[in-house]
Amino acid sequence: MIVTGLRKIESWVVAVAIIANVSGAFVLLALVVIMNVDVVSRNLFLAPFRGVVEIVVFSLALIVFLQLPDVVRTGRLTRSDGFLGLLRSRAPRLGGGLARVLDGVSCIFMSMIVWTVWPEFTEAFESCYFFTPPEFGVQPTGAFWADFKTALGRCDYFGTPGILAAPWWPVRLAIAFGCAWAAILFFFKTVLGDTQDPRHVTAQTSGDL
């Protein structure tokens, strides 16, 4: 009964991971469009798209960490698993047990990343003073959009002032979310085993040699 309940929870976790993956794909699509616009603008109009470097840096972080949970779900996270793949093919029970141990260690490491990044996210978010009056500068006027734009201008940002500056907190939130969801998926893999088809294919087991 406990296992059944855990599998139901896992299905919801998997659904969120898939949605995050799709969101990351849309960010990637937008990045491709922006880079193509920059190429056309540079060559035809001699006017490069301002801030494209900052957009690339911002987008890559979002893409990587939004798609990380689904990469973990499908077992496609980059790692050296030649020995594990060979062991799974020759001693499935021992290989499966070792895979669970590795997934447990991965869960711990992902949790440690979340533990490190979350205070940085809260600090960056609180620097905007979205919900509290700032200690200095323009005070809230009661107009939602005007106050929101003013708050964005107070945020801890990265980029080049005058060209493109973006707040740090969305990137740090994406890092915290991606690592937290990856940790949850690793937890389910550790407890329930890998419910996906084994993806750890090596040259020896695939017949490519």
Rosetta constraint file for C-alpha pairs under 8 A:
AtomPair CA 1 CA 5 HARMONIC 6.29 0.50
AtomPair CA 2 CA 6 HARMONIC 6.17 0.50
AtomPair CA 3 CA 7 HARMONIC 6.15 0.50
AtomPair CA 3 CA 192 HARMONIC 7.52 0.50
AtomPair CA 4 CA 8 HARMONIC 6.37 0.50
AtomPair CA 5 CA 9 HARMONIC 6.36 0.50
AtomPair CA 6 CA 10 HARMONIC 6.01 0.50
AtomPair CA 6 CA 188 HARMONIC 7.90 0.50
AtomPair CA 7 CA 11 HARMONIC 6.18 0.50
AtomPair CA 7 CA 192 HARMONIC 7.98 0.50
AtomPair CA 8 CA 12 HARMONIC 6.75 0.50
AtomPair CA 9 CA 13 HARMONIC 6.37 0.50
AtomPair CA 10 CA 14 HARMONIC 6.02 0.50
AtomPair CA 10 CA 185 HARMONIC 7.66 0.50
AtomPair CA 10 CA 188 HARMONIC 6.88 0.50
AtomPair CA 11 CA 15 HARMONIC 6.17 0.50
AtomPair CA 12 CA 16 HARMONIC 6.38 0.50
AtomPair CA 13 CA 17 HARMONIC 6.29 0.50
AtomPair CA 13 CA 181 HARMONIC 7.67 0.50
AtomPair CA 13 CA 184 HARMONIC 7.88 0.50
AtomPair CA 13 CA 185 HARMONIC 7.39 0.50
AtomPair CA 14 CA 18 HARMONIC 6.23 0.50
AtomPair CA 14 CA 70 HARMONIC 7.55 0.50
AtomPair CA 14 CA 73 HARMONIC 7.15 0.50
AtomPair CA 14 CA 185 HARMONIC 7.77 0.50
AtomPair CA 15 CA 19 HARMONIC 6.30 0.50
AtomPair CA 16 CA 20 HARMONIC 6.13 0.50
AtomPair CA 17 CA 21 HARMONIC 6.15 0.50
AtomPair CA 17 CA 67 HARMONIC 7.58 0.50
AtomPair CA 17 CA 69 HARMONIC 5.33 0.50
AtomPair CA 17 CA 70 HARMONIC 5.11 0.50
AtomPair CA 17 CA 73 HARMONIC 7.80 0.50
AtomPair CA 17 CA 181 HARMONIC 7.31 0.50
AtomPair CA 18 CA 22 HARMONIC 6.28 0.50
AtomPair CA 18 CA 69 HARMONIC 7.99 0.50
AtomPair CA 18 CA 70 HARMONIC 5.84 0.50
AtomPair CA 19 CA 23 HARMONIC 6.21 0.50
AtomPair CA 20 CA 24 HARMONIC 6.18 0.50
AtomPair CA 20 CA 66 HARMONIC 5.22 0.50
AtomPair CA 20 CA 67 HARMONIC 6.17 0.50
AtomPair CA 20 CA 69 HARMONIC 7.81 0.50
AtomPair CA 20 CA 70 HARMONIC 7.73 0.50
AtomPair CA 21 CA 25 HARMONIC 6.26 0.50
AtomPair CA 21 CA 66 HARMONIC 5.76 0.50
AtomPair CA 21 CA 67 HARMONIC 4.31 0.50
AtomPair CA 21 CA 68 HARMONIC 7.62 0.50
AtomPair CA 21 CA 69 HARMONIC 7.59 0.50
AtomPair CA 21 CA 70 HARMONIC 6.06 0.50
AtomPair CA 22 CA 26 HARMONIC 6.39 0.50
AtomPair CA 22 CA 67 HARMONIC 7.77 0.50
AtomPair CA 23 CA 27 HARMONIC 6.40 0.50
AtomPair CA 23 CA 66 HARMONIC 7.06 0.50
AtomPair CA 24 CA 28 HARMONIC 6.21 0.50
AtomPair CA 24 CA 62 HARMONIC 6.73 0.50
AtomPair CA 24 CA 63 HARMONIC 4.62 0.50
AtomPair CA 24 CA 64 HARMONIC 7.54 0.50
AtomPair CA 24 CA 66 HARMONIC 5.29 0.50
AtomPair CA 24 CA 67 HARMONIC 5.76 0.50
AtomPair CA 25 CA 29 HARMONIC 6.18 0.50
AtomPair CA 25 CA 63 HARMONIC 7.09 0.50
AtomPair CA 25 CA 67 HARMONIC 7.91 0.50
AtomPair CA 26 CA 30 HARMONIC 6.17 0.50
AtomPair CA 27 CA 31 HARMONIC 6.16 0.50
AtomPair CA 27 CA 59 HARMONIC 6.64 0.50
AtomPair CA 27 CA 62 HARMONIC 7.55 0.50
AtomPair CA 27 CA 63 HARMONIC 6.45 0.50
AtomPair CA 28 CA 32 HARMONIC 6.25 0.50
AtomPair CA 28 CA 59 HARMONIC 7.30 0.50
AtomPair CA 28 CA 60 HARMONIC 7.95 0.50
AtomPair CA 28 CA 63 HARMONIC 6.49 0.50
AtomPair CA 29 CA 33 HARMONIC 6.34 0.50
AtomPair CA 30 CA 34 HARMONIC 6.20 0.50
AtomPair CA 31 CA 35 HARMONIC 6.16 0.50
AtomPair CA 31 CA 55 HARMONIC 7.75 0.50
AtomPair CA 31 CA 56 HARMONIC 6.92 0.50
AtomPair CA 31 CA 59 HARMONIC 6.88 0.50
AtomPair CA 32 CA 36 HARMONIC 6.18 0.50
AtomPair CA 33 CA 37 HARMONIC 6.16 0.50
AtomPair CA 34 CA 38 HARMONIC 6.19 0.50
AtomPair CA 34 CA 52 HARMONIC 7.50 0.50
AtomPair CA 35 CA 39 HARMONIC 6.28 0.50
AtomPair CA 35 CA 52 HARMONIC 7.21 0.50
AtomPair CA 36 CA 40 HARMONIC 6.23 0.50
AtomPair CA 37 CA 41 HARMONIC 5.92 0.50
AtomPair CA 37 CA 49 HARMONIC 7.35 0.50
AtomPair CA 38 CA 42 HARMONIC 6.00 0.50
AtomPair CA 38 CA 48 HARMONIC 5.63 0.50
AtomPair CA 38 CA 49 HARMONIC 4.89 0.50
AtomPair CA 38 CA 52 HARMONIC 7.43 0.50
AtomPair CA 39 CA 43 HARMONIC 6.24 0.50
AtomPair CA 39 CA 48 HARMONIC 7.49 0.50
AtomPair CA 40 CA 44 HARMONIC 5.78 0.50
AtomPair CA 40 CA 45 HARMONIC 7.61 0.50
AtomPair CA 41 CA 45 HARMONIC 5.18 0.50
AtomPair CA 41 CA 46 HARMONIC 6.24 0.50
AtomPair CA 41 CA 47 HARMONIC 5.46 0.50
AtomPair CA 41 CA 48 HARMONIC 5.57 0.50
AtomPair CA 41 CA 49 HARMONIC 6.75 0.50
AtomPair CA 42 CA 46 HARMONIC 4.49 0.50
AtomPair CA 42 CA 47 HARMONIC 5.06 0.50
AtomPair CA 42 CA 48 HARMONIC 4.64 0.50
AtomPair CA 42 CA 49 HARMONIC 7.53 0.50
AtomPair CA 43 CA 47 HARMONIC 7.96 0.50
AtomPair CA 50 CA 163 HARMONIC 6.24 0.50
AtomPair CA 50 CA 164 HARMONIC 7.46 0.50
AtomPair CA 51 CA 55 HARMONIC 6.22 0.50
AtomPair CA 51 CA 160 HARMONIC 7.97 0.50
AtomPair CA 51 CA 163 HARMONIC 5.71 0.50
AtomPair CA 51 CA 164 HARMONIC 5.17 0.50
AtomPair CA 52 CA 56 HARMONIC 6.14 0.50
AtomPair CA 53 CA 57 HARMONIC 6.38 0.50
AtomPair CA 54 CA 58 HARMONIC 6.13 0.50
AtomPair CA 54 CA 159 HARMONIC 5.75 0.50
AtomPair CA 54 CA 160 HARMONIC 7.91 0.50
AtomPair CA 54 CA 164 HARMONIC 6.85 0.50
AtomPair CA 54 CA 165 HARMONIC 7.79 0.50
AtomPair CA 55 CA 59 HARMONIC 5.87 0.50
AtomPair CA 56 CA 60 HARMONIC 5.95 0.50
AtomPair CA 57 CA 61 HARMONIC 6.57 0.50
AtomPair CA 58 CA 62 HARMONIC 6.58 0.50
AtomPair CA 58 CA 171 HARMONIC 7.01 0.50
AtomPair CA 59 CA 63 HARMONIC 6.03 0.50
AtomPair CA 60 CA 64 HARMONIC 6.06 0.50
AtomPair CA 61 CA 65 HARMONIC 6.29 0.50
AtomPair CA 61 CA 171 HARMONIC 6.44 0.50
AtomPair CA 61 CA 174 HARMONIC 7.80 0.50
AtomPair CA 61 CA 175 HARMONIC 7.60 0.50
AtomPair CA 62 CA 66 HARMONIC 5.80 0.50
AtomPair CA 62 CA 171 HARMONIC 6.14 0.50
AtomPair CA 62 CA 174 HARMONIC 6.05 0.50
AtomPair CA 62 CA 175 HARMONIC 7.62 0.50
AtomPair CA 63 CA 67 HARMONIC 6.05 0.50
AtomPair CA 64 CA 68 HARMONIC 5.95 0.50
AtomPair CA 65 CA 69 HARMONIC 7.57 0.50
AtomPair CA 65 CA 174 HARMONIC 5.93 0.50
AtomPair CA 65 CA 175 HARMONIC 5.42 0.50
AtomPair CA 65 CA 177 HARMONIC 7.58 0.50
AtomPair CA 65 CA 178 HARMONIC 4.72 0.50
AtomPair CA 65 CA 179 HARMONIC 7.16 0.50
AtomPair CA 66 CA 174 HARMONIC 6.38 0.50
AtomPair CA 66 CA 175 HARMONIC 7.83 0.50
AtomPair CA 66 CA 177 HARMONIC 7.72 0.50
AtomPair CA 66 CA 178 HARMONIC 5.57 0.50
AtomPair CA 67 CA 71 HARMONIC 6.33 0.50
AtomPair CA 67 CA 178 HARMONIC 7.40 0.50
AtomPair CA 68 CA 72 HARMONIC 6.31 0.50
AtomPair CA 68 CA 77 HARMONIC 7.97 0.50
AtomPair CA 68 CA 178 HARMONIC 5.82 0.50
AtomPair CA 68 CA 179 HARMONIC 7.42 0.50
AtomPair CA 68 CA 182 HARMONIC 6.73 0.50
AtomPair CA 69 CA 73 HARMONIC 6.17 0.50
AtomPair CA 69 CA 178 HARMONIC 5.88 0.50
AtomPair CA 69 CA 179 HARMONIC 7.36 0.50
AtomPair CA 69 CA 181 HARMONIC 5.73 0.50
AtomPair CA 69 CA 182 HARMONIC 4.57 0.50
AtomPair CA 69 CA 185 HARMONIC 7.24 0.50
AtomPair CA 70 CA 74 HARMONIC 6.20 0.50
AtomPair CA 70 CA 182 HARMONIC 7.98 0.50
AtomPair CA 71 CA 75 HARMONIC 6.14 0.50
AtomPair CA 71 CA 76 HARMONIC 5.19 0.50
AtomPair CA 71 CA 77 HARMONIC 5.58 0.50
AtomPair CA 72 CA 76 HARMONIC 6.21 0.50
AtomPair CA 72 CA 77 HARMONIC 5.65 0.50
AtomPair CA 72 CA 182 HARMONIC 6.21 0.50
AtomPair CA 72 CA 185 HARMONIC 7.01 0.50
AtomPair CA 72 CA 186 HARMONIC 7.39 0.50
AtomPair CA 73 CA 182 HARMONIC 7.94 0.50
AtomPair CA 73 CA 185 HARMONIC 6.49 0.50
AtomPair CA 73 CA 196 HARMONIC 7.72 0.50
AtomPair CA 74 CA 196 HARMONIC 6.52 0.50
AtomPair CA 74 CA 199 HARMONIC 7.41 0.50
AtomPair CA 75 CA 196 HARMONIC 7.72 0.50
AtomPair CA 75 CA 198 HARMONIC 7.50 0.50
AtomPair CA 75 CA 199 HARMONIC 5.72 0.50
AtomPair CA 75 CA 200 HARMONIC 7.36 0.50
AtomPair CA 76 CA 199 HARMONIC 6.83 0.50
AtomPair CA 76 CA 200 HARMONIC 8.00 0.50
AtomPair CA 81 CA 85 HARMONIC 6.01 0.50
AtomPair CA 81 CA 200 HARMONIC 6.62 0.50
AtomPair CA 81 CA 202 HARMONIC 7.71 0.50
AtomPair CA 82 CA 86 HARMONIC 6.23 0.50
AtomPair CA 82 CA 200 HARMONIC 7.79 0.50
AtomPair CA 82 CA 201 HARMONIC 7.81 0.50
AtomPair CA 82 CA 202 HARMONIC 5.64 0.50
AtomPair CA 83 CA 87 HARMONIC 6.05 0.50
AtomPair CA 84 CA 88 HARMONIC 6.06 0.50
AtomPair CA 84 CA 95 HARMONIC 6.25 0.50
AtomPair CA 84 CA 98 HARMONIC 7.73 0.50
AtomPair CA 84 CA 99 HARMONIC 7.37 0.50
AtomPair CA 84 CA 200 HARMONIC 7.59 0.50
AtomPair CA 85 CA 89 HARMONIC 6.35 0.50
AtomPair CA 85 CA 95 HARMONIC 7.72 0.50
AtomPair CA 85 CA 200 HARMONIC 5.43 0.50
AtomPair CA 85 CA 201 HARMONIC 6.01 0.50
AtomPair CA 85 CA 202 HARMONIC 6.08 0.50
AtomPair CA 85 CA 205 HARMONIC 7.48 0.50
AtomPair CA 86 CA 90 HARMONIC 6.38 0.50
AtomPair CA 86 CA 202 HARMONIC 7.37 0.50
AtomPair CA 86 CA 204 HARMONIC 7.33 0.50
AtomPair CA 86 CA 205 HARMONIC 6.98 0.50
AtomPair CA 87 CA 91 HARMONIC 5.46 0.50
AtomPair CA 87 CA 92 HARMONIC 6.83 0.50
AtomPair CA 87 CA 94 HARMONIC 7.29 0.50
AtomPair CA 87 CA 95 HARMONIC 5.15 0.50
AtomPair CA 88 CA 92 HARMONIC 4.36 0.50
AtomPair CA 88 CA 93 HARMONIC 7.38 0.50
AtomPair CA 88 CA 94 HARMONIC 7.18 0.50
AtomPair CA 88 CA 95 HARMONIC 4.33 0.50
AtomPair CA 88 CA 96 HARMONIC 6.55 0.50
AtomPair CA 89 CA 95 HARMONIC 7.91 0.50
AtomPair CA 89 CA 205 HARMONIC 7.36 0.50
AtomPair CA 91 CA 95 HARMONIC 5.95 0.50
AtomPair CA 92 CA 96 HARMONIC 5.84 0.50
AtomPair CA 93 CA 97 HARMONIC 6.17 0.50
AtomPair CA 94 CA 98 HARMONIC 6.20 0.50
AtomPair CA 95 CA 99 HARMONIC 6.09 0.50
AtomPair CA 96 CA 100 HARMONIC 6.30 0.50
AtomPair CA 96 CA 193 HARMONIC 7.63 0.50
AtomPair CA 97 CA 101 HARMONIC 6.44 0.50
AtomPair CA 98 CA 102 HARMONIC 6.28 0.50
AtomPair CA 99 CA 103 HARMONIC 6.10 0.50
AtomPair CA 100 CA 104 HARMONIC 6.11 0.50
AtomPair CA 100 CA 189 HARMONIC 6.61 0.50
AtomPair CA 100 CA 190 HARMONIC 4.59 0.50
AtomPair CA 100 CA 191 HARMONIC 7.60 0.50
AtomPair CA 100 CA 193 HARMONIC 6.51 0.50
AtomPair CA 101 CA 105 HARMONIC 6.33 0.50
AtomPair CA 101 CA 190 HARMONIC 6.89 0.50
AtomPair CA 102 CA 106 HARMONIC 6.12 0.50
AtomPair CA 103 CA 107 HARMONIC 6.12 0.50
AtomPair CA 103 CA 186 HARMONIC 5.30 0.50
AtomPair CA 103 CA 187 HARMONIC 7.14 0.50
AtomPair CA 103 CA 189 HARMONIC 6.48 0.50
AtomPair CA 103 CA 190 HARMONIC 5.57 0.50
AtomPair CA 104 CA 108 HARMONIC 6.44 0.50
AtomPair CA 104 CA 186 HARMONIC 6.44 0.50
AtomPair CA 104 CA 187 HARMONIC 6.33 0.50
AtomPair CA 104 CA 190 HARMONIC 5.49 0.50
AtomPair CA 105 CA 109 HARMONIC 6.36 0.50
AtomPair CA 106 CA 110 HARMONIC 6.10 0.50
AtomPair CA 106 CA 183 HARMONIC 7.19 0.50
AtomPair CA 106 CA 186 HARMONIC 6.65 0.50
AtomPair CA 107 CA 111 HARMONIC 6.12 0.50
AtomPair CA 107 CA 182 HARMONIC 7.37 0.50
AtomPair CA 107 CA 183 HARMONIC 4.39 0.50
AtomPair CA 107 CA 184 HARMONIC 7.09 0.50
AtomPair CA 107 CA 185 HARMONIC 7.95 0.50
AtomPair CA 107 CA 186 HARMONIC 5.12 0.50
AtomPair CA 107 CA 187 HARMONIC 5.92 0.50
AtomPair CA 108 CA 112 HARMONIC 6.25 0.50
AtomPair CA 108 CA 183 HARMONIC 7.16 0.50
AtomPair CA 109 CA 113 HARMONIC 6.42 0.50
AtomPair CA 109 CA 183 HARMONIC 7.98 0.50
AtomPair CA 110 CA 114 HARMONIC 6.44 0.50
AtomPair CA 110 CA 179 HARMONIC 5.35 0.50
AtomPair CA 110 CA 180 HARMONIC 6.62 0.50
AtomPair CA 110 CA 182 HARMONIC 6.85 0.50
AtomPair CA 110 CA 183 HARMONIC 5.24 0.50
AtomPair CA 111 CA 115 HARMONIC 6.15 0.50
AtomPair CA 111 CA 179 HARMONIC 7.02 0.50
AtomPair CA 111 CA 180 HARMONIC 6.30 0.50
AtomPair CA 111 CA 183 HARMONIC 5.94 0.50
AtomPair CA 112 CA 116 HARMONIC 6.26 0.50
AtomPair CA 113 CA 117 HARMONIC 6.07 0.50
AtomPair CA 113 CA 176 HARMONIC 7.56 0.50
AtomPair CA 113 CA 179 HARMONIC 6.82 0.50
AtomPair CA 114 CA 118 HARMONIC 5.74 0.50
AtomPair CA 114 CA 175 HARMONIC 7.77 0.50
AtomPair CA 114 CA 176 HARMONIC 5.11 0.50
AtomPair CA 114 CA 177 HARMONIC 7.90 0.50
AtomPair CA 114 CA 179 HARMONIC 6.11 0.50
AtomPair CA 114 CA 180 HARMONIC 6.04 0.50
AtomPair CA 115 CA 119 HARMONIC 7.51 0.50
AtomPair CA 116 CA 120 HARMONIC 7.41 0.50
AtomPair CA 117 CA 121 HARMONIC 6.28 0.50
AtomPair CA 117 CA 172 HARMONIC 6.73 0.50
AtomPair CA 117 CA 175 HARMONIC 7.37 0.50
AtomPair CA 117 CA 176 HARMONIC 6.05 0.50
AtomPair CA 118 CA 122 HARMONIC 6.27 0.50
AtomPair CA 118 CA 172 HARMONIC 7.59 0.50
AtomPair CA 118 CA 173 HARMONIC 7.60 0.50
AtomPair CA 118 CA 176 HARMONIC 6.12 0.50
AtomPair CA 119 CA 123 HARMONIC 6.05 0.50
AtomPair CA 120 CA 124 HARMONIC 6.13 0.50
AtomPair CA 120 CA 172 HARMONIC 7.17 0.50
AtomPair CA 121 CA 125 HARMONIC 6.00 0.50
AtomPair CA 121 CA 168 HARMONIC 7.90 0.50
AtomPair CA 121 CA 169 HARMONIC 5.38 0.50
AtomPair CA 121 CA 172 HARMONIC 5.21 0.50
AtomPair CA 121 CA 173 HARMONIC 5.98 0.50
AtomPair CA 121 CA 176 HARMONIC 7.99 0.50
AtomPair CA 122 CA 126 HARMONIC 5.91 0.50
AtomPair CA 122 CA 169 HARMONIC 7.68 0.50
AtomPair CA 123 CA 127 HARMONIC 6.22 0.50
AtomPair CA 124 CA 128 HARMONIC 7.30 0.50
AtomPair CA 124 CA 155 HARMONIC 6.77 0.50
AtomPair CA 124 CA 156 HARMONIC 5.58 0.50
AtomPair CA 124 CA 167 HARMONIC 7.88 0.50
AtomPair CA 124 CA 168 HARMONIC 6.34 0.50
AtomPair CA 124 CA 169 HARMONIC 5.21 0.50
AtomPair CA 125 CA 129 HARMONIC 7.59 0.50
AtomPair CA 125 CA 155 HARMONIC 7.09 0.50
AtomPair CA 125 CA 156 HARMONIC 7.87 0.50
AtomPair CA 125 CA 169 HARMONIC 5.41 0.50
AtomPair CA 126 CA 130 HARMONIC 7.33 0.50
AtomPair CA 126 CA 155 HARMONIC 7.99 0.50
AtomPair CA 127 CA 154 HARMONIC 6.67 0.50
AtomPair CA 127 CA 155 HARMONIC 5.23 0.50
AtomPair CA 127 CA 156 HARMONIC 6.10 0.50
AtomPair CA 128 CA 151 HARMONIC 5.01 0.50
AtomPair CA 128 CA 152 HARMONIC 6.00 0.50
AtomPair CA 128 CA 153 HARMONIC 7.51 0.50
AtomPair CA 128 CA 154 HARMONIC 5.03 0.50
AtomPair CA 128 CA 155 HARMONIC 4.21 0.50
AtomPair CA 128 CA 156 HARMONIC 7.20 0.50
AtomPair CA 129 CA 133 HARMONIC 6.33 0.50
AtomPair CA 129 CA 134 HARMONIC 5.74 0.50
AtomPair CA 129 CA 151 HARMONIC 6.15 0.50
AtomPair CA 129 CA 154 HARMONIC 7.64 0.50
AtomPair CA 129 CA 155 HARMONIC 7.97 0.50
AtomPair CA 130 CA 148 HARMONIC 6.96 0.50
AtomPair CA 130 CA 151 HARMONIC 5.87 0.50
AtomPair CA 133 CA 139 HARMONIC 6.23 0.50
AtomPair CA 133 CA 140 HARMONIC 6.60 0.50
AtomPair CA 134 CA 138 HARMONIC 7.68 0.50
AtomPair CA 134 CA 139 HARMONIC 6.59 0.50
AtomPair CA 138 CA 150 HARMONIC 7.62 0.50
AtomPair CA 140 CA 147 HARMONIC 5.70 0.50
AtomPair CA 141 CA 146 HARMONIC 7.78 0.50
AtomPair CA 141 CA 147 HARMONIC 6.54 0.50
AtomPair CA 142 CA 147 HARMONIC 7.01 0.50
AtomPair CA 143 CA 147 HARMONIC 5.94 0.50
AtomPair CA 144 CA 148 HARMONIC 5.99 0.50
AtomPair CA 145 CA 149 HARMONIC 6.14 0.50
AtomPair CA 146 CA 150 HARMONIC 6.23 0.50
AtomPair CA 147 CA 151 HARMONIC 6.05 0.50
AtomPair CA 148 CA 152 HARMONIC 6.24 0.50
AtomPair CA 149 CA 153 HARMONIC 6.43 0.50
AtomPair CA 150 CA 154 HARMONIC 6.72 0.50
AtomPair CA 151 CA 155 HARMONIC 6.61 0.50
AtomPair CA 152 CA 167 HARMONIC 7.08 0.50
AtomPair CA 155 CA 167 HARMONIC 5.59 0.50
AtomPair CA 155 CA 168 HARMONIC 7.62 0.50
AtomPair CA 156 CA 167 HARMONIC 5.68 0.50
AtomPair CA 156 CA 168 HARMONIC 6.04 0.50
AtomPair CA 156 CA 169 HARMONIC 7.73 0.50
AtomPair CA 157 CA 165 HARMONIC 6.09 0.50
AtomPair CA 157 CA 166 HARMONIC 5.25 0.50
AtomPair CA 157 CA 167 HARMONIC 4.09 0.50
AtomPair CA 157 CA 168 HARMONIC 5.11 0.50
AtomPair CA 158 CA 165 HARMONIC 5.62 0.50
AtomPair CA 158 CA 166 HARMONIC 5.71 0.50
AtomPair CA 158 CA 167 HARMONIC 6.42 0.50
AtomPair CA 158 CA 168 HARMONIC 6.34 0.50
AtomPair CA 159 CA 163 HARMONIC 7.81 0.50
AtomPair CA 159 CA 164 HARMONIC 5.74 0.50
AtomPair CA 159 CA 165 HARMONIC 4.49 0.50
AtomPair CA 159 CA 166 HARMONIC 6.48 0.50
AtomPair CA 160 CA 164 HARMONIC 5.44 0.50
AtomPair CA 160 CA 165 HARMONIC 5.64 0.50
AtomPair CA 161 CA 165 HARMONIC 5.72 0.50
AtomPair CA 168 CA 172 HARMONIC 6.41 0.50
AtomPair CA 169 CA 173 HARMONIC 5.90 0.50
AtomPair CA 170 CA 174 HARMONIC 6.13 0.50
AtomPair CA 171 CA 175 HARMONIC 6.25 0.50
AtomPair CA 172 CA 176 HARMONIC 6.13 0.50
AtomPair CA 173 CA 177 HARMONIC 5.98 0.50
AtomPair CA 174 CA 178 HARMONIC 5.90 0.50
AtomPair CA 175 CA 179 HARMONIC 6.09 0.50
AtomPair CA 176 CA 180 HARMONIC 5.90 0.50
AtomPair CA 177 CA 181 HARMONIC 5.99 0.50
AtomPair CA 178 CA 182 HARMONIC 6.04 0.50
AtomPair CA 179 CA 183 HARMONIC 6.05 0.50
AtomPair CA 180 CA 184 HARMONIC 6.32 0.50
AtomPair CA 181 CA 185 HARMONIC 6.23 0.50
AtomPair CA 182 CA 186 HARMONIC 6.11 0.50
AtomPair CA 183 CA 187 HARMONIC 6.12 0.50
AtomPair CA 184 CA 188 HARMONIC 6.43 0.50
AtomPair CA 185 CA 189 HARMONIC 6.21 0.50
AtomPair CA 186 CA 190 HARMONIC 6.06 0.50
AtomPair CA 187 CA 191 HARMONIC 6.21 0.50
AtomPair CA 188 CA 192 HARMONIC 5.54 0.50
AtomPair CA 188 CA 193 HARMONIC 7.03 0.50
AtomPair CA 189 CA 193 HARMONIC 4.50 0.50
AtomPair CA 189 CA 194 HARMONIC 5.00 0.50
AtomPair CA 189 CA 195 HARMONIC 7.51 0.50
AtomPair CA 190 CA 194 HARMONIC 7.72 0.50
AtomPair CA 194 CA 198 HARMONIC 7.58 0.50
AtomPair CA 201 CA 205 HARMONIC 6.25 0.50
AtomPair CA 201 CA 206 HARMONIC 6.28 0.50
AtomPair CA 202 CA 206 HARMONIC 5.98 0.50
AtomPair CA 203 CA 207 HARMONIC 6.09 0.50
AtomPair CA 203 CA 208 HARMONIC 5.23 0.50
AtomPair CA 203 CA 209 HARMONIC 5.99 0.50
AtomPair CA 204 CA 208 HARMONIC 6.90 0.50
AtomPair CA 204 CA 209 HARMONIC 6.45 0.50
